[in-house]
Amino acid sequence: MNHPPQPTAELTLAVDIGGTKITAALVDPAGRTLDRRGAPTPAEHGATAVLDTALDLGRELTAGRQITAIGIGSAGVIDPHTGTVTHATDALPGWPGTPLAAAFTDTFGVPAHALNDVHAHALGEARHGAGRGHRSMLLVAVGTGIGGAHVLNGTVLFGEHFVAGHIGHLAAPEAQGIRCSCGRDGHLEGLASGPGILTAFRRAGGQAADTRAVAALAARARTRPDDPAADLAARTLHLCGRATGRIIGGLANILDPAVIVLTGGVADIGEHWWRSVRDGMSAETMDAVAATPLLPATAGQDAALLGAAAFARGRLHPTG
């Protein structure tokens, strides 16, 4: 929801660069989005075109307005100290090496800071969503891929190489023999991501257009127990959801977060998947962490923007 701008507020330009779309917004210190712009990501035209599109959205938003900082959340591995992309998938050709923070600072003349988009999403959820008020939060994002982030005392834990949170690349016994997007076998993402669920259903002989269609079939299983397609869909969702839950349970044992938050397109496909995730989590968690809340994300579509803005403001006012 957009709010009317407050003339005296210190505004932050927040940008979220994904593989299919780029979104930008002005964010006030209270974490409210005041105005926004969006555009498709011109990935097929290369990194320069993607960066130029993001800069153009920023120019549109800041025309006639003052900003004090810029926060950028981007797909890929981002060095948060330099704001440079270090690694990226083929979804953004040529993206590695892009100096995101420097490009925005040069263009707008204010400090700019960049971080990975899932890290930004986690920070936004911790500050303004289901993690608000908790000292620590583990975010698990299940969509086209499976990622995550651990936020402790309001700070995202990036890791030495800035890749902390790649939950989808943990080994899952249920995924043995299944090729992951990273090129290795047996990772959770290959089985339990959105594309993984659809592939698993089709591999077992099912027919569906997309993952939501699989979920819709699974929802029929309770009322139509003799429907073989519904039964197969329900068993597929249970397999994939339970595998995800087992990984989450193991992470709860290791990280002991105050709350675990699920987000992403797969997290919206229905209660059957959620029950399976909870079942898998309860099978793995030690008694001491078994009661850790598992919650849906609540920060909405602006989570990454809010997190990017919070990250930039935190660098601008490190003690505030």
Secondary structure, DSSP 8 states (H G I E B T S, - for coil): ------TTS--EEEEEE-SSEEEEEEE-TTS-EEEEEEEE--GGG-HHHHHHHHHHHHHHHHTT---SEEEEEESSEEETTTTEEEE--TTSTT-TT-BHHHHHHHHHSS-EEEEEHHHHHHHHHHHHSTTTT-SEEEEEEESSSEEEEEEETTEE---TTS-TT-GGGSB-GGGTT-B-TTS-BSBHHHHHSHHHHHHHHHHTT---SSHHHHHHHHHTTTT-TT-HHHHHHHHHHHHHHHHHHHHHHHHHHHH--SEEEEESGGGGS-HHHHHHHHHHHHHH--GGGTT--EEE--SGGGHHHHHHHHHHHHHHSTT-
